[in-house]
């Protein structure tokens, strides 16, 4: 295996200038797939979301220089008999296509299925977003279905494909012992 090139961490208030600058520069790249915090107010709201028990935000940072290359969010974490959540993500345009997010998703999935002890993680992706579909598929997510007009992004209801990964599937891929969740 190649040496890791990224690590993940929680966003901090001090990340606001770098993060919002990267997301502003990537707006056209993200359109119409995603909407990310691009100003101080939205970044503060993002940090507030991350303080809730049903939300975990992760910045993907490059080991070589600590640059923020993208982010992952685990949201709407539901406990009890579901133990499930949703996964959202976006890369900064200048870092896209370099494999950083592929490394980052593996780190996030390890947290999701070991530390957060989730049973299921679902990613809802617009059908034309081939890069996001490839990332989910490469990490072991399976397409489960199609949801018309599922999520409102940039003021429009957009269709999504539903992709999911179960803890047992992740454990088999990584040789982890199975523990019922």
C-alpha positions in Angstrom: 0.0 0.0 0.0 1.2 3.5 -0.7 2.0 5.8 2.1 -0.9 8.0 3.1 -1.1 11.4 1.6 -4.0 12.8 3.7 -5.5 12.9 7.2 -8.9 13.9 8.4 -9.8 16.3 11.2 -12.7 18.4 12.5 -13.0 21.9 11.1 -11.9 24.7 13.5 -12.8 28.4 13.5 -9.2 29.2 12.2 -10.0 27.2 9.0 -12.6 29.7 7.8 -10.4 31.8 5.5 -8.8 28.7 3.8 -11.9 26.7 3.6 -14.3 29.4 2.3 -11.7 30.5 -0.2 -11.3 27.0 -1.6 -15.1 26.5 -1.7 -15.6 29.9 -3.4 -13.0 29.0 -6.0 -14.8 25.6 -6.6 -18.4 27.0 -6.9 -18.5 26.4 -10.7 -17.0 22.9 -10.2 -19.6 22.0 -7.6 -22.6 23.4 -9.5 -25.2 21.8 -9.6 -24.0 18.9 -7.4 -23.3 20.6 -4.1 -23.4 23.8 -2.1 -20.6 24.4 0.4 -19.9 27.2 2.9 -18.3 30.1 0.9 -18.6 32.9 3.4 -17.9 33.5 7.2 -21.5 33.3 8.2 -22.1 29.9 6.5 -18.8 28.6 7.8 -19.9 29.5 11.4 -23.2 27.7 10.8 -21.2 24.7 9.6 -19.2 24.7 12.8 -22.5 25.0 14.8 -23.8 22.0 12.8 -20.6 20.1 13.8 -21.3 20.7 17.5 -24.6 18.7 17.3 -24.6 15.0 18.2 -26.2 14.0 14.9 -23.5 15.6 12.7 -19.7 14.9 12.2 -17.7 17.1 9.8 -14.2 16.1 8.5 -11.7 18.1 6.6 -9.5 16.2 4.3 -6.0 17.7 4.6 -2.8 16.9 2.7 0.0 15.6 4.9 2.7 17.4 2.9 1.5 20.9 3.7 -1.7 20.6 5.8 -3.7 22.1 2.9 -7.5 21.5 3.1 -8.3 19.5 -0.1 -12.0 18.7 0.6 -14.5 17.6 3.2 -16.8 14.9 4.3 -20.0 15.2 6.4 -21.8 12.5 8.2 -25.2 13.9 8.9 -28.5 13.0 10.4 -26.9 10.3 12.6 -29.8 8.2 13.9 -29.1 5.9 16.8 -31.1 3.1 18.3 -32.4 0.4 16.0 -31.2 2.3 12.8 -27.6 3.2 13.6 -27.4 5.0 10.2 -26.5 8.3 8.7 -25.9 10.2 5.4 -22.6 10.9 3.8 -21.9 14.1 1.9 -18.6 15.3 0.4 -16.9 17.7 -2.0 -13.3 18.2 -3.1 -11.8 21.6 -3.8 -11.5 21.9 -7.6 -7.8 22.3 -7.7 -7.4 19.1 -5.7 -9.9 17.0 -7.7 -8.9 13.9 -9.6 -5.7 13.4 -7.6 -6.9 10.6 -5.3 -7.0 12.6 -2.1 -10.8 12.1 -1.6 -10.4 8.4 -2.3 -7.9 8.2 0.6 -10.1 10.5 2.7 -13.2 8.4 2.3 -11.4 5.3 3.7 -10.5 7.3 6.8 -14.0 8.6 7.2 -15.5 5.1 6.8 -13.2 3.7 9.5 -14.5 6.4 11.9 -18.1 5.8 10.8 -18.1 2.1 11.3 -15.7 1.8 14.3 -15.9 4.9 16.4 -19.4 6.0 15.6 -20.5 2.4 15.4 -22.9 3.0 12.5 -24.6 0.1 10.8 -25.4 1.9 7.5 -24.1 4.9 5.7 -26.0 6.3 2.7 -24.8 8.7 0.0 -27.4 10.4 -2.2 -25.8 11.4 -5.5 -27.2 13.2 -8.5 -27.2 10.8 -11.5 -24.8 12.9 -13.6 -22.2 13.3 -10.9 -19.9 10.6 -12.2 -16.9 11.6 -10.0 -19.0 11.3 -6.8 -20.6 8.0 -7.9 -17.1 6.7 -8.7 -15.9 7.7 -5.3 -18.8 6.0 -3.5 -18.6 2.9 -5.7 -14.8 2.6 -5.3 -15.3 2.6 -1.5 -17.8 -0.3 -1.7 -21.1 1.6 -1.7 -23.9 -0.2 -3.7 -26.6 1.5 -5.7 -30.0 0.8 -4.0 -32.3 3.0 -5.9 -33.4 6.2 -7.5 -35.2 9.1 -5.7 -36.9 11.7 -8.0 -36.8 15.3 -6.8 -35.1 14.1 -3.6 -33.1 17.1 -2.4 -33.2 20.8 -3.0 -29.8 22.2 -4.1 -29.3 25.8 -5.2 -33.0 26.3 -5.2 -34.0 23.3 -7.4 -35.3 19.9 -6.5 -32.9 17.4 -7.9 -33.1 13.6 -8.6 -30.6 11.4 -6.7 -29.4 7.9 -6.8 -29.3 6.2 -3.4 -26.0 4.5 -2.6 -25.3 2.7 0.7 -22.7 0.8 2.5 -23.3 -1.5 5.5 -20.9 -2.1 8.3 -20.6 -5.8 7.4 -19.7 -4.9 3.8 -17.0 -2.5 5.0 -15.7 -5.0 7.5 -15.4 -7.7 4.8 -13.5 -5.3 2.5 -11.1 -4.4 5.3 -10.8 -7.7 7.1 -12.3 -6.2 10.2 -14.1 -8.4 12.8 -17.9 -8.2 12.5 -19.7 -6.9 15.6 -23.5 -6.6 15.4 -24.5 -3.0 15.7 
